[in-house]
Amino acid sequence: MAESTFVYVTYIRATPEALWNALTDTDFIPQWWMGVRTETDWTVGGSWKLVFPDGRVADTGEVLEFEPPRRLALKWRNEFRPDLKEEGWSHCLFEVEPQGEAVKLTVTHSIPREHSKLIEAVAGGWPSILSNLKTLIETGRVLIPQRTAEAAEA
C-alpha cells in the first residue's frame, strides 16, 4: 500500500524529561502550539484532541503509545477541513533521544495514502510548531506568537 510520510528532526538543548514534559503537559502545550490546547489523560487507548482557542476541535485520535520520556504515538484525524478528514486516520510518532547536552526529537507523521493532502498540510505546520517548541524550551520565549484560528487553518 502506498503511504505519505513527513519526518521532522530537530535538536533541542534540554533533558529528555524536560522535552517530554513540554510535549505532554496540557497546560504548557498551548504556549508552543500557538494557542491550540490538548485534551487527554495520556492513557494508552484513551482519546486525545486538539482544540483551537475559539473552542472548535482541530484534530482527534487515540493514544497508541506512551513511554516516558522517549516515545509517544498517536492515531490522528483532522476534524476541521472536510477534505483532510475524508482521508481518514494518520499516525504521528514522537521519538525523544538523548544526544549529549541536547535531545534529538523526531516527529514522523504518516498516512496509508499516496499524495496525501493531510501530509502536505502537516508538512507546512510541523516546522513552525516544532520551531516554537525548541525556541521556547531554549530561551523561555516563543518564536511565533499565538495565531488566530483562521491563520491556523491556512
C-alpha positions in Angstrom: 0.0 0.0 0.0 1.3 3.5 -0.9 2.0 5.8 2.0 2.7 9.5 2.5 5.1 10.4 5.3 6.5 13.6 6.7 9.6 13.4 9.0 11.0 16.4 11.1 14.1 16.1 13.2 15.4 18.8 15.5 17.9 19.0 18.3 16.9 20.8 21.5 19.2 21.8 24.4 17.2 20.1 27.1 17.0 16.8 29.0 14.7 14.1 27.7 12.5 14.6 30.8 12.2 18.4 30.1 11.3 17.8 26.5 8.8 15.1 27.4 7.1 17.4 29.9 6.8 20.1 27.2 5.3 17.6 24.8 2.7 16.2 27.3 1.9 19.0 29.8 -1.6 20.0 28.7 -1.1 23.4 30.3 2.2 24.1 28.6 1.3 22.9 25.1 -0.7 26.0 24.1 2.4 28.1 24.6 4.3 26.5 21.8 1.3 25.2 19.7 0.2 28.8 19.2 -2.8 28.6 21.5 -4.1 25.2 20.5 -4.7 23.0 23.5 -4.7 19.3 24.0 -7.4 17.4 25.9 -6.3 13.9 27.0 -5.2 12.0 30.1 -2.3 10.3 28.1 -3.6 6.8 28.7 -2.8 4.2 26.1 -6.1 3.5 24.3 -7.5 6.8 25.6 -8.7 9.6 23.4 -7.0 12.9 22.7 -8.0 16.0 20.8 -6.5 19.3 19.8 -8.8 22.3 20.3 -8.5 25.8 18.8 -8.5 28.8 21.1 -12.1 29.5 20.0 -13.2 26.0 21.2 -13.5 24.3 17.8 -12.0 20.8 17.6 -9.0 20.7 15.2 -7.9 17.1 15.4 -8.9 13.9 17.3 -7.5 10.5 17.9 -6.2 7.9 20.3 -3.1 7.5 22.3 -1.3 4.4 20.9 2.0 4.5 22.8 3.0 6.5 25.9 6.5 5.6 27.0 8.0 8.5 29.0 10.4 10.1 28.2 11.0 8.5 24.8 8.0 7.6 22.7 4.6 9.0 22.1 2.4 7.6 19.3 -1.0 9.0 18.3 -3.7 7.9 15.9 -4.7 11.2 14.3 -7.6 12.6 12.2 -8.2 16.2 11.1 -11.7 17.4 12.0 -11.9 20.9 10.7 -11.2 20.5 7.0 -13.6 18.1 5.2 -11.0 17.3 2.5 -8.5 16.2 5.1 -11.0 14.4 7.4 -12.1 12.4 4.4 -8.5 10.9 4.1 -9.1 9.1 7.4 -6.7 8.2 10.1 -3.0 9.0 10.2 -0.2 8.1 12.6 2.1 10.5 14.4 5.1 9.3 16.3 7.3 11.5 18.6 10.7 10.0 19.5 13.0 11.5 22.1 16.7 10.5 22.2 19.4 11.9 24.4 22.3 13.4 22.5 24.9 14.7 25.0 23.6 18.0 26.3 20.8 18.0 23.8 17.9 15.9 22.8 17.0 14.7 19.3 13.3 15.0 18.6 12.0 13.1 15.6 8.3 13.6 14.6 7.1 11.2 11.9 3.6 11.8 10.6 2.2 9.2 8.1 -0.9 8.0 6.4 -1.6 5.0 4.3 -2.4 7.1 1.2 -0.3 8.3 -1.7 -0.2 12.0 -2.3 -2.0 12.8 0.9 -3.3 16.4 1.4 -3.1 15.8 5.1 0.6 15.1 5.0 1.1 18.1 2.7 -0.7 20.2 5.4 1.3 18.9 8.3 4.5 19.4 6.4 3.6 23.1 6.4 2.5 23.2 10.1 5.0 21.0 12.0 8.1 23.1 11.2 6.7 26.3 12.7 5.1 24.4 15.7 8.3 22.5 16.5 10.5 25.5 16.0 8.3 27.3 18.5 8.7 24.4 20.9 12.5 24.4 20.5 12.8 28.2 21.0 10.5 28.2 24.0 12.4 25.5 25.8 15.8 27.0 25.0 15.0 30.7 25.5 11.8 30.9 27.5 10.1 32.8 24.7 8.2 31.6 21.6 9.3 32.3 18.1 5.8 32.7 16.6 3.0 34.1 18.8 -0.5 32.7 19.0 -2.3 32.7 15.7 -5.9 33.3 15.1 -8.0 30.2 14.2 -8.2 31.4 10.6 -4.4 31.6 10.3 -4.0 28.2 12.0 -6.3 26.7 9.4 -4.3 28.0 6.4 
